[in-house]
Amino acid sequence: MKHSNPDSEQFQRKLEIRALQKTKLRVLVVDDEPSILELLQAALAEFENCDISAASSATEALALIEATGTPFDCFLLDIQMPGINGIELLRRIRQMPDHADAPAIMLTAMSDRKHVEEAFLEGAFDYVTKPFDFFELRSRMNAAHLLMQERIKARRSSASVQSLRAELDSTQQFSFDDPLSIDGLERCLRYVEFDNYIEQLSRGCLYDSWVVAVKLQDADFRFDLNDFSAFRRAISDLGRSIEKTTKLSQAVFSYRGSGVFLAVVHGREAASDLPAEEELNQLFGAMLADRGVSGSVRAVKGTAIAMRSISKSGAFSAMNNAIEKVQEREVALRKVEAPEAELPSKSNVVKMDKPRTSLFETVLQEMYGSQTYLARK
């Protein structure tokens, strides 16, 4: 197996970022306020690699999208507009194959949790409240476009799901720590979008929000001993189990890598409606059995942690605390359920070469600098 060169990969990523910065980004701005449209057009025009189009309504925006021969690279959408609002507009944009992955940044005065949550669940990449800083906005646009391009490239690298699975098995294109994307789940956000969601909520003060971690038990050993597609399918099954069992509590969740999911709910009642570990495992076990998976594959659930914080750092600290709690739960179960000698030993496991670091780490650095959630993991 080929060994990667970290210095070469870092240099290649820098080249990719520089190439993106020189590429003209086709941006569509949609806002019903003429003054906002004029301001955005004037400000973004100062950045040499922006080609700006503007629409004063969702109807006008949809007509522009349909008429264009070249897909837009980025959307800046206001939410509160007469007729079709920005969230409904985003829903319709996501139904267009050419724009299913185009980054959309909600640029709005609407800062309440309901609109924030709806926007991210409909596929928003980021959410910026007015008034905003143009240089920060431009940085987020670049980061969003870079990450989406990488996702599109990964998706197109295989002609079908079957060939993707075969490719993953033979080349290990993800590592244990990688936060895999799980498609087909309504309330599951991808890694960066989930961070942006939490960051936006933290601005509105998370006085009554709770976070809980769910982990594939002994996930590191299962990753080492199984083929990669089997691990990926187990994570996907666990994600579907979390979505079904947290429907009552309306949790928003995300896979964070290393076999761990984080789920956020709002209100003490919603926190009490989170499923018990056994309830989660009953559904998870049934899904695995339907696929013919044998053996004791289980999930562990940690204690719900209050996110009573008025700062971004406090919110992410609660997320870290939730992960620590589920790890403590896993260790406690291991002591009760199996003697240490019966568990696979790391020294007896053949580890394959760790693949290159995912590009999304570079994107996080571009967006937030070194103080990211990923850097604190």
N, C-alpha and C positions, 0 to 999 in steps of 0.2 A: 504493500500500500504506500502511496506517495506521502511524503512528509511535507507539511506546509511551511512556508517561510514567513513568519510574522512581519518582518520588516518589509518584505516585498508586498504582502497583502495590504499593509497600512499605506504604503506608497500608492498602490493601485486604487484604494478608496479615496485618497486625496485627489488623484487624477479624475475619478468619477465625479467628485463633488465640484471640482473646478470646471469640468466639462458641462455639468448641469448649470452652473452659474453663468456660463457663456451661451447657453441655449435659450432661445426665446420661449418663454412660457406664455401660452395662450390662456389668459385669465378672464373669466366672466364674472362680473360684479353685478349683483341683483339687490336693489334697494329702492323703495318707493319714495325716498327723500331725495329730491334733485341735488340738494346741497351736499349730501353724503356721497352721491355718485360723482359729482364734480371734484370733491376733495380727494376721493380715492383715485380717480383717473389722473389727477394732477400729481399726487404724491407718488403713486406707483410708476408713473411715466419717468420719474427721476432715476429709477432703476433700469439700466439699459437693457436687461434681458426680459422685460415684461411687455407683452402685447395685450392691451386691455380692451375688452368689449364691455358694454354696460347695458342693463335692462332695468326699467323702472317697475316691472311687475313680473310675476311668475309666468303669466301667459306670454309676455314678450320674450322672456328668457327661453321658454320651451320652443318658441318659433325660431329664435336664433340658433339654438342647438340643432334643431331639425334641418335648418338651412345650411349649416356650416359643412364644408367638405372635410375639414380637419378637426378632429375632436379637441375639446378644451383640455388643458392640463390641470387646471385648478378652478374651483368655484369659491366665491366669497358671497355668502347668502345672509340677508337679513331674515329674521323670523316673522316679525309682526308686519304683515303686508295685507292690504285688502284683497278679498277674493281668495286665491290660493296662497296660503302662508308658506314661509320658507321651509318648514319641516315637510309639508306635503310636496313641495317642489323637489326637495332632496329625494323623497321616496320615488318620485317619477323619474328623476335623473338616474337613480340606481337601477331602474328597470331597463335602461338603454345599454345594450352590450358595449358600445364604445366608451361609455362613461361609468361602468359598473365599479371601476377601481379609481377613478379620478378623485383626488383629495378634495374634500369640501370643508371649508372653515366657516363656521357660523359667526357672523360679525353683527352683533345685535345688542340692544339694550336690555333684552329679556334675560335676567339672571336667576330666576327662580328655578328650583330643582326640577319641577315638572318639565319645563322646556329643555333644560340641560339634558335630562335623561332621555327624553324623546328624540332629541337631535342625535345623540350618540348611538342610540339603538337603531336609528334609521340609516346610520352609516357615516355620520360626521367624523372627520379626523380630529378636528380641534374646535374650540369654542372660545371666542374672544369677545369680551364685553366692551361696549363703548363707554367712555372714550378710550382709544387704543394708541399704542406707540407704533409708528409705521415701520421702524427698523425691526422691532420684535415681530411684527406681522410678516415682514418680508422673510425673516429668518425661519419662521414657522412654515411659510409657504414653500421655501426651498427644502426644508426637512421633510415636509409632507410629500412633496413630489419625488424626492430621492427614495424615500421608503416605499412609496407606491410603485415606482419603477422597478425596484428590486422584487417586490411581490409579484408583479406582472411577469418579470423575467423568470422567476421560479415556477410560476404556474404554466408558462409556455414551454418550459424545458422538457415536459413530457406530453405526449399526445393524448394520454388517457390516465385514469386513476390506476389501472392495472400496471402500466409501464412505470408510473411514478413509484408505486410500491416496490416493484422489482429494482428500480434504480436506487431507492433508499436502502434496500437490503444489501446491495452490492457495493455501494460507495459511501455509505454513512454520511448523508448530506446534512444531518443535524446531530447535535450533541445532546447529552442528558440535560444540560442547563437551558437549551433553546426553548423559548416559548412558542410552541407550534400553534398555528392557526387551526381552528376547528370550525368548519363550515356547517351551515344548516341549523344553527342554534340562534334563537331570536334574541336572547338576553345575554349572550356571551360576547364580550368585547375583546379585540386583540390587545396585545401587551401595551403598545404605545397609546392607543385610544383609551384604554382603561386608566392609564396614568393621567392622561389629559382630562378625563372625566372626573377623577378624584381631585385633581388640581383645581378644576373649575368649581367643584362643590366646596372645596376648602375655602374659596373666596367668599362663599355664602355662609360660612360658619357651620361646621358639622356638629351641631349640638346634640342631635339625637340619631346619629347613624352608627351602625355596628358592622364590623368586619369579622368574618370567620374563614378559616383555612380548611380545605379538604385535601387529603394527600393519598395517592396510591401507595398502599402499605409496602414497604421495602422496595420502593420504586427503583432505587439505584441498582439493586441486585437483579431486578427483573429486566432492566435496560441492558445490563451486562450479559445476562444469560439468554435473552430472547433475541429474535431478529427485530430489526427496527420497525418494520411494518406492524408486527404484533404489538409492540409497545405503543405505537401511534394509535392503533385501533382500541387498545385498552384505555388510553387517555380520552379518546373520542367517546367511548361508552360511558366513562365516568362523567364527562361533561354533560352528556345527555341525561344521565341520572340526576345530576345536580339541577339541571334546568327543570326537570319534571317534579322533583321533590321540593323545590323552592318556589314553585308557581304561586302558592298562597302568599308567601312573604314578598313576592315580586323582587327577588334578588337580581342584581346585576353582577355578573361574575366574569372571571378571566383566568386563562391558564398562564401560569407564571414560569413554567419550566420546572425541572427537577421533580416532576410528578405532583406539583402543588397547584391547586386552584385557590383563588380568593373570591369571596362573595360578599357584597355589600348590601345591606338592607337599611331602611329608614323607619325609625320608630321602635319603641320597646315591644309593642304588640307584634310587629313584623319579626323582630328578633326571637320572640317566643314561638313564632310559627316555623322557625327553621327546623328541618327534619332531624330526628335523632339519628345517630350513627347507624343503628340497626335498620331503620327504615331505608336509609340511603343504600345500605348494602344489600337489602332484599331486592331492590330494583336493579342495582348494579350487577348482582349475581345472576339475575334472570336474563339480562342482556348478554352477559358473557356466555351463559348456558345456551342461548339461542344461536350463538356463533360456534358452539361446540368446544368452548374453552374449558378445560378441566383444571382442577387444582384449586387451592385456597387463595384466590385473588380477591383482595378486600380493599376497602378504603377506610381511612381514619379521619375523624373530624375533631377539630380543636374547639376550644372555648371561644364564644363570641366576645370580641373586644370592642368596647365603646370608643367611638371616634369623636369624643367631645373636644374638639380642637378648633381654634380660630386661625390656624396656620397650616401651610402646606407641609412643613416638616413634621408637625404633630400628626397629621393624617397619615403620612407615610411611616411614621414611627409606630402607629397603631397597626399598620399592615405588617410590619416586621414582627411585632409582638404576636400577631395572630399566627404567623408562620412558626414562631418559636413554640407556641402552645401546641400546635398540631405535631411538631417534632417531639415534644415532651410526651404527648399522648402515644405516639408510635413507640417510643422507647419503653414506656410503661407496659404497653400491650406485649411487646417483645419479651419482656421479662416474665410475664404471666403465661403467655401462650407457648413459647418455645425456648428451651435452654439455648444458651449462646452457642454451644458446640454444634447444634443441629442446623444453624444458619450458615449459608454460604460464606466462606471467608474471602475477603478482598484479595488475599494473596493467591487464592486458587482460581480466581477469575481472570481470564485473558481479556485485557482491555485493548480495544483497537485504538489506533491513532486518533487523537482528538482533531476534528475538522476545524476549518478556519472560523474565526469569530464572526458571528452574523453581522450583516451590515447595519441592522437596526441599532446596534450599540453605538455605531458612529453617528447615526441620526440623532439618538438621544443626547450625545455629547454636543452636537450642533445646536440642538434646541435648548438644552438646559445647562450645558457645561458639565463639570465633573460631579456636581451634587445631584445626581440622579438616583432614583430608587435602585436601578440596576447596580450602580457603583457601591451602594450600601449593602448589597446582598452578600 
